[in-house]
Amino acid sequence: MPDKSTIARPYAKAAFEAARGRLAPWSEALRRAARALADPRVEALLHDPRIPSEQLAELVAAVAGPSLEPATRNFIR
């Protein structure tokens, strides 16, 4: 099984490319998403196999804030 950094690398590159020229809003959006993911209630839902991944992505986006740019929302998905 690959380690987490191997799995995360392509996502980090994609986020960096999408954030080019708009670093502050992307940084804040990712910070809010990370804070949402750190919530024990959200974490429990992430590990619940009954909840589809699409619903989980929408949950994280909703918790991260309604002001997310469309590109940031798509990245979370």
C-alpha positions as CSV (number, residue, x, y, z in Angstrom):
1,M,0.0,0.0,0.0
2,P,1.5,3.4,-0.9
3,D,2.2,5.9,1.8
4,K,0.1,9.0,2.4
5,S,2.7,11.3,0.8
6,T,2.6,9.3,-2.4
7,I,-1.1,9.5,-2.6
8,A,-1.2,13.2,-1.7
9,R,1.4,14.4,-4.1
10,P,-0.8,14.6,-7.3
11,Y,-3.5,16.4,-5.3
12,A,-0.9,18.9,-3.9
13,K,0.4,19.6,-7.4
14,A,-3.2,20.1,-8.7
15,A,-4.0,22.5,-5.8
16,F,-0.8,24.4,-6.4
17,E,-1.6,24.8,-10.1
18,A,-5.2,25.9,-9.5
19,A,-4.1,28.4,-6.8
20,R,-1.5,30.1,-9.1
21,G,-2.1,33.8,-8.8
22,R,-4.8,33.3,-6.2
23,L,-2.9,31.9,-3.3
24,A,-4.6,33.8,-0.4
25,P,-8.1,32.6,-1.2
26,W,-7.0,29.0,-1.9
27,S,-4.9,28.9,1.2
28,E,-7.8,30.1,3.4
29,A,-10.2,27.6,1.7
30,L,-7.8,24.7,2.3
31,R,-7.3,25.8,5.9
32,R,-11.1,25.7,6.4
33,A,-11.4,22.3,4.7
34,A,-8.6,21.0,6.9
35,R,-10.3,22.4,10.0
36,A,-13.5,20.7,8.9
37,L,-11.7,17.4,8.4
38,A,-10.2,17.6,11.9
39,D,-13.6,17.7,13.5
40,P,-14.2,14.3,15.2
41,R,-17.8,14.3,14.0
42,V,-16.7,14.8,10.3
43,E,-13.9,12.3,10.7
44,A,-16.4,9.7,12.0
45,L,-18.6,10.3,8.9
46,L,-15.6,9.9,6.6
47,H,-15.0,6.4,7.9
48,D,-18.6,5.4,7.6
49,P,-18.9,3.1,4.5
50,R,-22.6,3.8,4.2
51,I,-22.1,7.4,3.2
52,P,-21.2,7.9,-0.5
53,S,-18.0,9.9,-1.3
54,E,-20.1,12.5,-3.2
55,Q,-22.0,13.3,0.0
56,L,-18.8,13.4,2.0
57,A,-17.3,15.9,-0.4
58,E,-20.4,18.1,-0.2
59,L,-20.3,17.9,3.6
60,V,-16.7,19.0,3.7
61,A,-17.3,21.8,1.3
62,A,-20.4,23.0,3.3
63,V,-18.5,22.9,6.5
64,A,-15.5,24.7,4.9
65,G,-17.8,27.6,4.1
66,P,-20.4,28.8,1.6
67,S,-18.0,31.3,0.0
68,L,-15.8,28.7,-1.6
69,E,-14.9,29.4,-5.1
70,P,-16.2,26.9,-7.7
71,A,-12.6,25.7,-8.4
72,T,-12.0,25.1,-4.7
73,R,-15.3,23.2,-4.3
74,N,-14.3,21.1,-7.4
75,F,-10.9,20.3,-5.8
76,I,-12.6,19.1,-2.6
77,R,-14.8,16.8,-4.7
